[in-house]
Amino acid sequence: MESSHVQALQSKHAGLEARLREEMNRPAPDLAMVQQLKKHKLRIKEELSAT
């Protein structure tokens, strides 16, 4: 069961990374969105390191 949780977190992390890359490649990135995505990614990364 824990393995599926870790996989779900890794999948979310990868999705956030893709969204972050996409936002940063825009001509005028939304900096508030970038900051929010980074914070969310960090929370997931911390949860992954705790498992």
Secondary structure by P-SEA (a helix, b strand, c coil): caaaaaaaaaaaaaaaaaaaaaaaaccccaaaaaaaaaaaaaaaaaaaaac
